[in-house]
């Protein structure tokens, strides 16, 4: 197993094994430090995202829920909107959207 793969697995374990917000924050900070020391540029984006949004990210540990379903639905709406770019009637657009995704 490569060190990069190990880093990815360690991040997953933070979310799988941690149930306390403060402990989760500590584990994320330690993971971030490992990424920084490793020099792997592939992890820079996720590391910066965690650093920038850690206050909302650690809320996951309160009730172990995410906004993934809302993000998925939003992506479906955007894809639908791209497909029907020429639709002029907002009412028709909303009608079709409700029939497909309701």
C-alpha positions in Angstrom: 0.0 0.0 0.0 1.3 3.4 -0.9 1.6 6.3 1.5 -1.0 8.2 -0.6 -3.4 5.3 -0.3 -2.8 5.2 3.4 -3.6 8.9 3.7 -6.9 8.4 1.9 -7.8 5.5 4.2 -6.9 7.5 7.3 -9.2 10.3 6.3 -12.1 7.8 5.8 -11.4 6.3 9.2 -11.7 9.8 10.8 -15.3 9.8 9.7 -16.1 6.2 10.3 -14.6 5.8 13.7 -15.1 9.2 15.4 -18.2 10.2 17.2 -17.1 13.2 19.2 -16.8 16.6 17.6 -13.7 17.7 19.4 -11.9 14.4 18.8 -12.9 14.6 15.2 -11.5 18.1 14.9 -8.2 16.8 16.5 -8.0 13.9 14.1 -8.7 16.1 11.1 -5.9 18.5 12.2 -3.5 15.6 12.6 -4.4 14.3 9.1 -4.0 17.7 7.7 -0.5 17.9 9.2 0.4 14.5 7.7 -0.7 15.7 4.3 1.4 18.9 4.7 4.5 16.9 5.7 4.0 14.3 2.9 4.2 16.9 0.1 1.5 15.0 -2.0 0.0 17.7 -4.1 -3.0 15.5 -4.9 -4.3 16.0 -1.3 -3.9 19.8 -1.3 -7.4 20.6 -2.5 -9.2 18.4 0.1 -6.9 19.6 2.8 -7.5 23.3 2.0 -11.3 22.6 1.9 -11.2 21.0 5.3 -9.1 23.8 6.6 -11.5 26.5 5.2 -14.7 24.8 6.3 -13.8 22.8 9.4 -16.5 24.5 11.6 -19.3 23.1 9.4 -17.5 19.8 8.6 -17.2 18.8 12.2 -20.9 19.2 12.6 -21.1 15.8 10.9 -20.0 14.2 14.2 -23.0 15.6 16.1 -25.6 13.4 14.2 -23.6 11.8 11.5 -25.5 13.2 8.6 -24.4 15.1 5.5 -26.0 17.2 2.9 -25.1 14.7 0.2 -28.7 14.1 -0.8 -29.4 17.8 -1.3 -26.2 18.2 -3.3 -27.2 15.2 -5.5 -30.7 16.6 -6.1 -29.2 20.0 -7.0 -26.9 18.3 -9.5 -29.9 16.6 -11.1 -31.7 19.9 -11.4 -28.7 21.6 -13.0 -28.4 18.7 -15.5 -32.1 18.9 -16.3 -31.8 22.7 -16.8 -28.9 22.2 -19.2 -30.9 19.7 -21.2 -33.8 22.0 -21.6 -32.0 25.3 -22.0 -34.5 26.6 -24.6 -37.6 26.2 -22.4 -39.3 29.6 -22.1 -42.1 28.7 -19.7 -41.1 28.5 -16.0 -44.3 26.8 -15.2 -43.7 24.0 -17.8 -40.1 23.7 -16.5 -41.3 23.2 -12.9 -44.0 20.8 -14.1 -41.5 18.6 -15.9 -39.0 18.8 -13.0 -41.7 17.7 -10.6 -42.7 14.8 -12.8 -39.2 13.5 -13.2 -37.8 14.0 -9.7 -40.8 14.0 -7.3 
